[in-house]
Amino acid sequence: MTHPLASYLKREGLSFSDFARALGGKTVSSHVSHWVSGKHLPRVHTAKQIEKATRGAVTAAQMMGLR
């Protein structure tokens, strides 16, 4: 099953680096890679930032593995 963030990035033509820059702060491409692979979950604050950055296409709940 494809991770919702991976689907979003592909649809939008964004790389992990592009998305990390869009989130700003200390986020780097390896963080995005780990989230997409399921190796790590983002912090709640970051999951909410992802939801905002994707305009709700990827929800914080999805990022936290709740849906």
FIGUDO-561563 format. One line per field, with one value per residue: residue number from 1; residue in one letter; z, y, x of N, C-alpha, C, CB in turn. Coordinates in steps of 0.001 Angstrom, whole numbers. Each point is the difference from the previous one (the first is absolute). Glycine has a CB too. Layout:
N
num [NUM/...]
residu [A/...]
n_Z [Z/...]
n_Y [Y/...]
n_X [X/...]
ca_Z [Z/...]
ca_Y [Y/...]
ca_X [X/...]
c_Z [Z/...]
c_Y [Y/...]
c_X [X/...]
cb_Z [Z/...]
cb_Y [Y/...]
cb_X [X/...]
This chain:
67
num [1/2/3/4/5/6/7/8/9/10/11/12/13/14/15/16/17/18/19/20/21/22/23/24/25/26/27/28/29/30/31/32/33/34/35/36/37/38/39/40/41/42/43/44/45/46/47/48/49/50/51/52/53/54/55/56/57/58/59/60/61/62/63/64/65/66/67]
residu [M/T/H/P/L/A/S/Y/L/K/R/E/G/L/S/F/S/D/F/A/R/A/L/G/G/K/T/V/S/S/H/V/S/H/W/V/S/G/K/H/L/P/R/V/H/T/A/K/Q/I/E/K/A/T/R/G/A/V/T/A/A/Q/M/M/G/L/R]
n_Z [0/-2079/3099/-589/-620/-2647/-1140/403/-1617/-2563/-238/-57/-2285/3471/-528/2703/-887/-403/2911/1478/-1202/1020/3051/-199/1828/-202/-2951/-863/-2457/2793/806/-2697/409/2702/-1163/-2299/1881/2108/1061/1716/629/-1305/3037/-13/-1509/-2585/-209/-264/-2377/-1719/165/-1181/-2471/-1133/183/2642/-1890/2993/2408/1773/-625/-2192/2003/2202/-2275/103/-3063]
n_Y [-1184/2179/938/1429/862/-1827/1413/2860/-530/-1048/2454/2078/-1541/-554/-1296/-1134/2926/1029/-770/1292/2809/-265/-283/2590/-980/-1240/-870/-1522/-1076/-1620/1124/-1113/-2841/-501/632/-2078/-2429/344/1350/1716/122/2850/410/-387/2195/-1794/-721/3119/389/-2220/1500/2626/-1355/-1292/2976/-2566/-1862/-1091/1/927/-2849/-674/668/-2119/-2715/1621/-1294]
n_X [849/1529/817/-2998/3006/146/-2585/1175/2610/-1501/-1876/2387/2052/1017/2964/-862/854/-2930/-748/2489/-754/-3015/985/1925/1739/2297/-1798/2899/-1531/209/-2960/-1061/1307/-1498/-2906/276/872/-2633/3031/-2083/-3102/960/484/-3169/1645/237/-3095/-642/2151/-1485/-2761/1276/1398/-2774/-1903/-445/2188/668/-2624/2330/-1364/2188/2323/-1081/-123/-3185/-447]
ca_Z [0/-123/1050/-529/-328/-1231/-1086/-169/-590/-1396/-717/-102/-623/1003/591/1459/306/-252/1058/1235/-59/160/1429/693/1277/-36/-788/-1123/-865/646/842/-885/-424/1122/188/-1120/102/1241/970/1126/-82/347/1244/-215/-578/-1389/-725/-258/-1041/-1248/-408/-504/-1224/-1074/-69/453/-816/922/1329/1138/455/-896/280/1296/-133/612/-1051]
ca_Y [1184/1222/991/1172/1083/-396/241/1454/515/-438/743/1403/71/521/-917/85/1266/1090/32/386/1467/614/-44/927/-419/-932/-1169/-322/-1033/-1321/-94/-316/-1380/-890/14/-710/-1426/-523/-218/897/881/1378/510/493/1346/-146/-609/1093/823/-746/154/1368/155/-748/526/-1041/-1214/-983/490/-298/-1350/-954/27/-637/-1401/-197/-330]
ca_X [-849/794/-223/-702/926/691/-956/-106/1236/41/-1042/403/1319/932/980/80/689/-950/-1004/689/176/-1323/-346/903/566/1128/-385/886/-575/11/-1197/-1125/224/-331/-1455/-614/333/-563/1080/-278/-1159/339/-591/-1358/95/427/-1122/-944/620/-143/-1404/-149/794/-646/-1361/-917/70/572/-402/872/-364/655/1434/215/-410/-1306/-966]
c_Z [0/1095/-608/-379/-1280/-1204/-293/-703/-1477/-846/-253/-654/924/474/1523/409/-189/1159/1334/44/218/1464/815/1286/-188/-802/-1180/-771/651/953/-854/-463/1095/247/-1067/102/1233/1065/1262/-239/303/1370/-332/-662/-1485/-841/-341/-1070/-1366/-522/-603/-1338/-1185/-203/289/-822/791/1399/1063/511/-879/300/1309/-10/591/-1012/-1214]
c_Y [1247/990/1227/1154/-322/256/1487/561/-369/804/1450/182/576/-1087/105/1327/1197/135/405/1508/714/11/957/-574/-907/-1263/-178/-1176/-1384/-171/-431/-1451/-990/-44/-831/-1510/-653/-274/834/727/1416/353/581/1374/-82/-620/1060/943/-665/134/1390/173/-720/440/-1093/-1277/-1162/525/-365/-1414/-1065/-80/-697/-1470/-291/-321/-469]
c_X [894/-376/-679/942/765/-897/-119/1238/92/-983/411/1367/1067/957/-81/638/-921/-978/619/196/-1329/-434/862/538/1190/-306/953/-608/-7/-1183/-1185/96/-400/-1500/-681/247/-632/1041/-207/-1306/459/-579/-1378/28/360/-1110/-1048/545/-145/-1425/-225/722/-641/-1450/-1039/13/600/-286/1025/-297/649/1492/338/-444/-1360/-1094/726]
cb_Z [1234/-2484/1300/1399/2443/1259/645/2069/2234/741/1042/2024/-2175/720/-2028/169/-695/-2475/-1206/72/-1579/-2310/-273/-997/1024/2213/682/1272/-1955/-190/1559/-758/-1476/1027/1040/-1435/-1189/-1344/-1892/444/679/-2448/1009/1992/2248/757/1179/2368/1684/726/1814/2364/1406/501/-1670/834/-2061/-1643/-676/629/876/-1770/-1270/1102/55/1788/869]
cb_Y [-1249/-350/-833/-667/567/-1747/-2066/126/-171/-2307/-1486/444/250/1670/213/-2520/-1037/-372/-1767/-2228/-290/-757/-2381/1870/211/883/311/832/1325/-35/1788/2409/787/496/2267/2048/473/-977/-499/285/-1863/626/509/-1310/930/-236/-2199/-163/911/-1623/-1614/839/192/-1935/1713/1813/1419/-747/-200/2466/888/475/2128/2238/-593/1545/1662]
cb_X [-1860/179/2022/-1948/218/1314/-1259/-1428/1130/667/-1721/-1353/-1142/-1723/1531/172/2164/211/-1299/1165/1937/-606/-705/-1243/-2234/704/-2408/2065/773/2498/888/-125/1869/2223/140/299/2148/-1797/1564/2456/-1590/56/2307/-796/692/2383/409/-837/1635/1790/-727/-180/2060/1503/784/-1378/227/1850/-2393/103/-2181/-1718/159/-308/2367/712/-1615]
